[in-house]
């Protein structure tokens, strides 16, 4: 979290609910508030880790585009 905040200028309360761990959805909202175009999370067909769901999010700013991937725990 500290690395992200230092490199982007975001505040910890913008990207975390507890001040320690990143909250991915808050990160995307912070990106949007800074002018990034952030797509909706998409679930790829291939899920490589048992017990976790993989997600892709496409992000674009000033002609540059990249995809971020993250995992969430499966519901019990």
Secondary structure as UniProt FT lines:
FT   HELIX           2..8
FT   HELIX           12..15
FT   HELIX           24..33
FT   TURN            34..35
FT   STRAND          37..38
FT   TURN            50..51
FT   STRAND          52..61
FT   TURN            62..63
FT   STRAND          64..73
//
